[in-house]
């Protein structure tokens, strides 16, 4: 179960979270770079990179918004958590309706999704200075832009 949780469930939750950012950024015309994992690049197709430690983290960078307003940036940063929340509600509704049977996989999926929502919206900077989604939202509201050193 440990391997299933960390090598399958967590990357799925990460992918859903980053897909929220990607979709929102694309809606507003942004060019994106979507990375799943860390370390050496295993696969690179267009704007998507899968790295060797695919289960460790994920992130999305965007630039050149067609509609460049503060609320658009806030929406893009919050969309990852909104996708996670939507996935939790969707999975739980399928369990409640009997389509899915309760299982450890779905419990882990919901647990990691809640974890992702909480820590992505908590405002902090990583050791290399990258902002969490919450910090980026704070920066956009306060300064008009995210203080992401990677931008």
BAZA-688694 format. One line per field, with one value per residue: residue number from 1; x, y, z of N, C-alpha, C in turn; residue in three letters. Coordinates in Angstrom, 3 decimals. Layout:
BEGIN
n = NUM:...
n.c1 = X:...
n.c2 = Y:...
n.c3 = Z:...
ca.c1 = X:...
ca.c2 = Y:...
ca.c3 = Z:...
c.c1 = X:...
c.c2 = Y:...
c.c3 = Z:...
res = ala:...
end
This chain:
BEGIN
n = 1:2:3:4:5:6:7:8:9:10:11:12:13:14:15:16:17:18:19:20:21:22:23:24:25:26:27:28:29:30:31:32:33:34:35:36:37:38:39:40:41:42:43:44:45:46:47:48:49:50:51:52:53:54:55:56:57:58:59:60:61:62:63:64:65:66:67:68:69:70:71:72:73:74:75:76:77:78:79:80:81:82:83:84:85:86:87:88:89:90:91:92:93:94:95:96:97:98:99:100:101:102:103:104:105:106:107:108:109:110:111:112:113:114:115:116:117:118:119:120:121:122:123:124:125:126:127:128:129:130:131:132:133:134:135:136:137:138:139:140:141:142:143:144:145:146:147:148:149:150:151
n.c1 = 0.828:2.014:3.760:1.920:0.527:2.477:3.713:1.763:-0.861:-0.265:1.165:-1.000:-2.776:-1.153:-0.901:-3.579:-3.875:-1.947:-2.975:-5.220:-4.070:-2.858:-5.050:-6.552:-4.684:-4.343:-6.919:-6.879:-5.093:-2.356:1.084:2.440:4.437:4.709:5.578:6.135:7.375:10.825:14.355:16.336:15.220:12.865:10.970:9.947:7.557:6.387:5.074:5.214:6.886:8.176:9.757:12.474:12.021:9.117:7.092:7.530:6.982:5.250:4.846:3.697:4.406:3.579:3.175:2.789:-0.031:-3.152:-5.215:-4.390:-4.821:-5.083:-6.980:-7.106:-4.599:-4.787:-6.913:-5.717:-3.691:-5.222:-6.663:-5.532:-5.949:-8.724:-9.329:-8.414:-10.240:-12.639:-12.159:-12.118:-14.799:-16.092:-15.112:-16.032:-18.785:-19.213:-18.582:-20.545:-22.833:-22.557:-21.120:-18.317:-16.581:-15.848:-12.424:-8.967:-7.385:-9.025:-9.435:-6.813:-6.414:-8.220:-7.149:-4.499:-5.248:-6.566:-4.410:-2.740:-4.305:-4.362:-1.568:-0.742:-2.181:-1.318:0.616:3.929:7.485:9.538:12.645:14.265:13.184:10.795:7.367:4.557:1.213:-0.537:1.193:1.886:-0.618:-1.021:1.151:0.406:-1.949:-0.976:1.363:0.838:1.956:3.382:6.108:7.870:10.922:11.454:10.075
n.c2 = -1.199:1.201:1.721:1.941:4.208:6.301:6.146:6.022:7.064:9.643:10.951:11.067:12.782:15.049:15.526:16.157:18.507:20.224:20.210:21.785:24.354:24.536:24.347:26.632:28.673:28.319:28.938:31.677:32.337:31.876:30.883:27.838:25.887:22.722:20.693:17.555:16.147:15.856:16.261:14.501:14.867:12.702:12.457:14.628:16.450:18.802:21.377:19.860:18.132:15.166:14.056:12.174:11.608:11.454:11.401:13.256:16.106:18.775:21.334:24.337:26.727:29.883:32.284:35.357:36.120:36.567:38.049:39.983:40.403:41.119:39.444:37.313:36.100:35.329:33.525:31.553:30.625:29.585:27.607:25.013:23.920:24.048:22.188:19.884:19.827:19.522:16.988:15.435:15.729:14.573:11.891:11.068:11.337:9.359:7.107:7.285:6.970:4.374:3.583:3.396:1.276:1.698:2.018:1.535:2.903:5.050:6.375:7.169:8.768:10.906:11.819:12.648:14.605:16.519:17.196:18.320:20.552:22.045:22.568:23.780:26.130:27.363:30.092:30.298:30.100:27.932:26.169:26.899:29.287:29.363:30.290:29.075:28.270:29.788:31.792:32.983:33.974:35.838:37.565:38.505:39.896:41.818:42.984:43.026:41.197:37.901:36.997:35.152:33.650:32.193:33.161
n.c3 = 0.000:0.683:-1.480:-3.564:-2.704:-2.740:-5.241:-7.168:-6.371:-5.199:-7.384:-9.218:-7.893:-7.836:-10.592:-11.243:-9.753:-10.970:-13.540:-13.209:-12.947:-15.472:-17.293:-16.573:-17.099:-19.841:-20.765:-20.548:-22.477:-22.063:-22.463:-21.483:-19.185:-18.060:-15.481:-14.153:-11.398:-10.310:-10.833:-13.319:-16.689:-18.075:-20.107:-22.628:-24.066:-26.102:-24.143:-21.848:-19.278:-17.945:-15.151:-13.636:-10.832:-10.581:-8.718:-6.763:-6.903:-8.582:-11.025:-12.590:-14.957:-16.322:-18.967:-20.848:-20.873:-22.468:-21.432:-19.078:-15.952:-12.396:-11.058:-12.797:-12.566:-9.861:-10.080:-11.697:-9.980:-7.871:-9.066:-9.173:-6.596:-6.604:-8.575:-7.275:-5.122:-6.523:-7.621:-5.268:-4.417:-6.616:-6.636:-4.094:-4.506:-6.419:-4.923:-2.942:-4.514:-5.274:-7.492:-7.307:-5.081:-1.631:-0.875:0.060:-1.758:-2.657:-0.235:0.311:-1.925:-1.450:0.988:0.231:-1.594:0.015:1.619:-0.353:-1.132:1.274:1.825:-0.546:-0.620:1.667:2.602:1.692:0.983:-0.921:-0.299:-2.443:-3.110:-4.571:-4.744:-2.842:-3.957:-2.414:-1.432:-3.844:-4.617:-2.558:-3.123:-5.671:-5.084:-3.265:-4.495:-7.191:-8.855:-9.027:-7.012:-8.110:-8.583:-10.843:-12.946
ca.c1 = 0.000:2.924:4.225:0.758:0.219:3.480:4.151:0.609:-1.900:0.257:1.347:-2.308:-3.255:-0.298:-1.287:-4.878:-3.624:-1.259:-3.900:-6.046:-3.307:-2.658:-6.311:-6.889:-3.731:-4.651:-8.167:-6.547:-4.154:-0.961:1.991:2.715:5.419:4.138:6.578:5.741:8.542:12.078:15.502:16.619:14.050:12.658:10.142:9.640:6.692:5.824:5.286:5.110:8.078:8.072:11.110:12.781:11.315:7.797:6.192:7.971:6.351:4.853:4.620:3.284:4.766:2.854:3.583:2.110:-1.491:-3.899:-6.003:-3.471:-5.408:-4.778:-7.906:-6.781:-3.473:-5.315:-7.690:-4.786:-3.024:-6.168:-7.303:-5.016:-6.694:-10.125:-9.393:-8.322:-11.511:-13.616:-11.869:-12.582:-16.263:-16.466:-14.834:-16.961:-20.141:-19.251:-18.626:-21.864:-23.853:-22.331:-20.330:-17.053:-16.620:-14.818:-11.174:-7.825:-6.931:-9.832:-9.130:-5.516:-6.613:-8.845:-6.185:-3.462:-5.868:-6.748:-3.044:-2.308:-5.061:-3.906:-0.205:-0.552:-2.765:-0.588:1.622:5.335:8.427:10.345:14.062:14.858:12.509:9.539:6.220:3.392:0.095:-1.029:2.137:1.748:-1.869:-0.730:2.019:-0.367:-2.868:-0.223:2.333:0.387:2.625:4.013:7.543:8.477:12.215:11.543:9.370
ca.c2 = 0.000:2.333:1.996:2.415:5.573:7.293:6.057:6.101:7.981:11.008:11.565:11.365:13.997:16.140:15.789:16.852:19.857:21.004:20.344:22.956:25.544:24.524:24.657:28.038:29.516:28.194:29.671:33.089:32.493:31.809:29.806:27.148:24.821:21.846:19.713:16.584:15.522:16.581:15.467:14.406:14.757:11.411:12.638:16.028:16.566:20.153:22.092:18.919:17.367:14.179:13.872:10.874:11.480:11.948:11.358:14.207:17.415:19.212:22.763:24.915:28.125:30.453:33.629:35.941:36.045:37.436:38.910:40.070:41.138:40.497:38.365:36.167:35.430:34.681:32.371:30.509:30.035:28.843:26.544:23.687:23.460:23.861:20.899:18.843:19.803:18.943:15.550:14.841:15.676:13.630:10.534:10.762:11.159:8.040:6.117:7.401:6.439:2.950:3.310:2.918:0.707:2.303:1.252:2.283:3.810:6.267:7.082:7.817:9.819:12.037:12.313:13.411:15.788:17.500:17.608:19.212:21.804:22.791:23.072:24.672:27.436:27.942:30.977:30.095:29.917:26.725:26.437:27.582:30.574:29.286:30.494:28.195:28.965:30.791:32.915:33.653:34.742:36.980:38.482:39.138:40.861:42.901:43.637:43.036:40.126:36.909:37.201:33.856:33.879:31.435:33.877
ca.c3 = 0.000:0.721:-2.843:-4.316:-2.275:-3.116:-6.628:-8.061:-5.903:-5.075:-8.705:-9.811:-7.218:-8.325:-11.978:-11.217:-9.256:-11.999:-14.667:-12.907:-13.322:-16.926:-17.969:-16.326:-17.825:-21.272:-21.026:-20.684:-23.570:-21.647:-22.828:-20.223:-19.041:-17.044:-15.078:-13.128:-10.799:-10.153:-11.291:-14.755:-17.551:-18.733:-21.291:-22.887:-25.231:-26.107:-22.876:-20.728:-18.909:-16.877:-14.640:-13.024:-9.559:-10.976:-7.569:-5.746:-6.978:-9.905:-11.091:-13.874:-15.179:-17.442:-19.378:-22.008:-20.803:-23.363:-20.556:-17.943:-14.821:-11.108:-10.737:-13.649:-11.917:-8.664:-10.539:-12.153:-8.808:-7.026:-9.857:-8.814:-5.419:-6.991:-9.268:-6.247:-4.401:-7.444:-7.706:-4.008:-4.457:-7.660:-6.152:-3.000:-5.039:-7.066:-3.841:-2.324:-5.426:-5.477:-8.695:-6.755:-3.738:-0.783:-0.823:0.574:-2.818:-2.645:1.010:0.109:-2.913:-0.765:1.963:-0.462:-2.196:1.096:1.941:-1.432:-1.030:2.442:1.719:-1.692:-0.303:2.787:1.994:2.065:-0.115:-0.786:-0.069:-3.602:-3.311:-5.313:-3.858:-2.892:-4.607:-1.463:-1.434:-5.141:-4.555:-1.692:-3.860:-6.746:-4.487:-2.628:-5.371:-8.579:-9.563:-8.171:-6.862:-8.437:-9.241:-12.089:-14.021
c.c1 = 0.868:3.355:3.093:0.469:1.207:3.903:3.010:-0.380:-1.409:0.542:0.025:-2.873:-2.465:-0.687:-2.609:-4.687:-2.997:-2.131:-4.850:-5.352:-3.189:-3.931:-6.678:-5.967:-4.024:-5.926:-7.875:-5.374:-2.692:-0.203:2.389:3.900:4.929:5.145:6.024:7.013:9.727:13.216:15.636:15.325:14.013:11.959:9.803:8.849:6.019:6.111:5.285:6.430:7.726:9.502:11.227:12.025:9.908:6.833:6.496:7.219:5.872:4.719:4.319:3.748:3.959:3.386:2.725:0.602:-2.115:-4.678:-5.261:-4.023:-5.058:-5.672:-7.644:-5.617:-3.941:-6.088:-6.779:-4.127:-3.968:-6.789:-6.787:-5.774:-8.162:-10.304:-9.302:-9.636:-12.604:-13.415:-12.332:-14.094:-16.754:-16.271:-15.813:-18.392:-20.280:-19.261:-20.019:-22.955:-23.652:-21.554:-18.958:-17.320:-15.548:-13.580:-10.065:-7.309:-7.704:-9.636:-7.801:-5.631:-7.193:-7.868:-5.121:-4.025:-6.079:-5.391:-2.553:-3.009:-4.514:-2.529:0.040:-1.123:-2.106:0.539:3.037:6.174:9.237:11.800:14.736:14.085:11.214:8.364:5.209:2.291:-0.448:-0.133:2.032:0.475:-1.661:0.101:1.274:-1.289:-2.102:0.639:1.898:1.026:3.158:5.500:8.284:9.802:12.362:10.845:10.306
c.c2 = 1.257:2.719:2.512:3.876:6.588:7.262:6.082:7.177:9.420:11.652:11.885:12.649:15.203:16.525:16.558:18.304:20.727:21.183:21.518:24.241:25.654:24.941:26.132:28.974:29.485:28.953:31.144:33.319:32.381:30.674:29.155:26.206:24.013:20.754:18.841:15.905:16.448:15.674:15.501:14.208:13.386:11.570:14.112:16.112:17.935:20.849:21.176:18.174:16.397:13.901:12.576:10.651:12.079:12.073:12.446:15.540:17.674:20.718:23.189:26.356:28.618:31.851:34.079:35.736:37.006:38.461:38.988:40.989:40.400:39.297:37.121:35.387:34.684:33.428:31.223:29.830:29.212:27.640:25.149:23.106:23.229:22.544:19.749:18.712:19.170:17.429:14.827:14.671:14.652:12.183:10.155:10.578:9.807:6.915:6.110:6.791:4.958:2.601:2.771:2.312:1.409:1.401:2.147:3.267:5.114:7.065:7.830:8.974:11.074:12.654:13.170:14.669:16.887:18.062:18.632:20.560:22.646:23.401:23.927:26.053:28.106:28.808:30.740:30.031:28.654:27.138:27.142:28.845:30.534:29.474:29.360:28.952:30.066:32.009:33.693:34.494:35.983:38.019:39.214:40.209:42.061:43.691:43.723:41.956:39.120:37.184:35.889:34.102:33.129:32.140:34.796
c.c3 = 0.000:-0.696:-3.721:-3.986:-2.848:-4.579:-7.636:-7.604:-5.835:-6.432:-9.412:-9.215:-7.701:-9.747:-12.040:-10.785:-10.352:-13.241:-14.450:-13.291:-14.838:-17.655:-17.796:-17.094:-19.327:-21.653:-21.256:-21.633:-23.224:-22.327:-21.503:-20.347:-17.851:-16.739:-13.969:-12.647:-10.704:-10.602:-12.797:-15.549:-18.223:-20.070:-21.422:-24.184:-25.178:-24.790:-21.648:-20.538:-17.795:-16.444:-13.851:-11.719:-9.719:-9.799:-6.537:-5.764:-8.399:-9.882:-12.518:-13.901:-16.370:-17.731:-20.546:-21.983:-21.805:-22.560:-19.224:-16.851:-13.536:-10.838:-11.581:-13.040:-10.668:-9.052:-10.982:-10.956:-7.939:-7.754:-9.544:-7.634:-5.742:-7.744:-8.266:-5.492:-5.263:-7.556:-6.445:-4.042:-5.478:-7.195:-5.047:-3.496:-5.743:-6.035:-3.217:-3.197:-5.752:-6.724:-8.305:-5.390:-2.895:-0.741:-0.291:-0.480:-2.770:-1.365:0.880:-0.877:-2.255:0.236:1.287:-1.121:-1.164:1.510:0.914:-1.349:0.112:2.215:0.481:-1.400:0.901:2.218:2.550:0.794:0.151:-0.549:-1.222:-3.989:-4.090:-4.351:-3.960:-3.622:-3.704:-1.413:-2.733:-5.178:-3.712:-2.438:-4.965:-6.175:-3.936:-3.605:-6.831:-9.424:-8.564:-8.142:-7.098:-9.156:-10.547:-13.250:-14.782
res = unk:unk:unk:unk:unk:unk:unk:unk:unk:unk:unk:unk:unk:unk:unk:unk:unk:unk:unk:unk:unk:unk:unk:unk:unk:unk:unk:unk:unk:unk:unk:unk:unk:unk:unk:unk:unk:unk:unk:unk:unk:unk:unk:unk:unk:unk:unk:unk:unk:unk:unk:unk:unk:unk:unk:unk:unk:unk:unk:unk:unk:unk:unk:unk:unk:unk:unk:unk:unk:unk:unk:unk:unk:unk:unk:unk:unk:unk:unk:unk:unk:unk:unk:unk:unk:unk:unk:unk:unk:unk:unk:unk:unk:unk:unk:unk:unk:unk:unk:unk:unk:unk:unk:unk:unk:unk:unk:unk:unk:unk:unk:unk:unk:unk:unk:unk:unk:unk:unk:unk:unk:unk:unk:unk:unk:unk:unk:unk:unk:unk:unk:unk:unk:unk:unk:unk:unk:unk:unk:unk:unk:unk:unk:unk:unk:unk:unk:unk:unk:unk:unk
end
